[in-house]
């Protein structure tokens, strides 16, 4: 039996490890990656890493923004969009929650939205700097909300929508984050991954009024009942499908490797999938050789301790 504490720690480290393992392979296509002898946190000798000067075991914008969210939730005791926006801006400008305070990767829409926020645009509107933007930049960071949240499913959905608005205001991003959070909550509570997904879809349908814009987004854009076929891209719906697809793997390590083998947005696919795999399998399922390579433990361990204390 996997203890809840093990699932929580596994979820946070699962997210960060997946991100870090995926970083060296980002933007390579699937054909190139399938030709490699192996996928590991340290790429094969001779492989040209995407970020040559980034040390092995370093999480990227995905992990840093997730930690910004977790820190905000623990500090404010609620989903405070103003506080969260400030922390994201501090990450962007000063490297808050980034390893070595170094920001080496940021999505175009995220950068534009945070610059708009700095100019004085409300965090409720800054994510509409690109109204049709449907990148996965809000989905990649939202897992801590699902782990921390003690409210109802309806309240969790509302807060999942809210956190997207700072950088990714399109309705589609909110629905994807809401579904992911409901899915994560059910995995944390002990349901198997696919069973948790099916239940999350049913619950989200019950929350969104039939015929509403959010319900239509769920049914006709995300199409949650379709067999998941993902390409590992940065499009938020594809990310969700890619994650569900690779989570059919049997172990945490297989989930991460199969996420990376999709190519393209390797760190983010592995991050989003890794968080759920960590919740499902627990911290003990994450390979020790990967955990031992991880940098920034001095940042994460106190934050996880605060999270566990909030459970009491």
C-alpha positions, 0 to 999 in steps of 0.5 A: 500500500502506498501512503498518502505522504509517499504519493504527495512527495512522489507527485512533486518530485515526479514533476521535477524529475520528469522535467529535468530528464526531458530538458536535454532532449527538448525540440528534437523530433521523435525520429531522432530520439528513437535512434538513440541507444537509450534515454536517460537523465544523462543523454548518450555520449555524443548527443547534442543537448538542447541546452549545452550549458545546463547541468544534468538534473536541472528543472526548467520553467515547468518546475520553477513555475510549479514551485512558485504556485506551491509556495504561493498556495502555502504562503497565502492559504488560498489561490491568490492570483495577485500573489501568484503573478508576483511570484511568476514575475520574480521567477522571470526576472530574478530566477525565483525557484529556478536552480541557481536562479537561472531562467534558461527557458520560457514560452513566448506567450508566458514572457509576453503575458508577464511583461504585460502584467509588469506594465500594469495589466491585471493578472486576470487579463494578462493571459489574454495578450494572445487571446487564442493562445493554447500553449501548455504553459499553465497545465505544466505548473498546476499539479501543486494546486490539486495536491494542496487543495482541500475544497470541493471539486467545484472549488478546485475547478474554479481555482484551476481556471484562475491560475491559468489567467496570468499567462494563458487566458484562453478558455481551453487552457482552463478546462484542460487544467481543471480536468487535470486537477480532478484527475490528479486529486483522484489518483492521490486518493488512490484510484488507478490512473485510467479509472481516475481519469474517467471519473474526473471527466464525469465530474467535470461534466457535472460541474459544467452546465450542459451547453455552456462554453466550458462544457462545449470546450470539453466535449468538442475541443478536448474530446475526452472520450477519444482514444488518446493519440498525442504528438508531444507538442506544446498545444495544451490539448495535445499535451493532455492526450500525450500524457494520458497515452504515456501513462498507460506505461507500467512504471514511472521510468517507462512513463518518462521515457515514453513521454520523451520519445514523443519528441518536441516538448519533451520536458513539459510532456515528461513533467506533466506525466511525471507528476501524475505517475509520481502520485500514482506510484509514490516517491519510491518508484522514481529511480534513485539514479535520477533522484541522485542527479537532481539539483536544487534539493535544498530548495524543494525539501523545505517546501515539501515539508511545508506541504506535508505539514499543511496536510495535518 
